[in-house]
Amino acid sequence: MKGTVVHHEHRTGFIIIRDEVGEFAIAQLSEKYDVERGDIVSGNLNSNGRETFLNQTQNESMTVLVKGFGLTEQDAITMMLNPQ
């Protein structure tokens, strides 16, 4: 599944991705990756846990920890601002 990065919190390494059906996923980057708003990423956006996404815009694989999926944008932002 593909999605577009709509938020990136550089301090904590969280990204929020809007998928092809308009739902949102939140993931924490495991390393410092070159991710910007508007980047297209692909991977298993509908599963919690460790995943490898491909940032198609930057042509870079990224290891992430998916913290939530199928979210509204507001729910994803709340999770990003209040990580567990």
C-alpha angles and dihedrals in degrees: 000000000000129000143168124243106239100170135022121185100200095190095059100024096239122146129189118210127195109213130213093272094049099258123126134234127192123209137172117225113234092210139013105286130175098251123156136177109275095030115139114230131182133196141089099326092166102066132076118229138043114346139162115233127189114224096211093188094056095029090232133132114227130196109217141170109229108216099179144354139186088044134145114247091250092052090050092049090049090052091048092051094044106036117185 
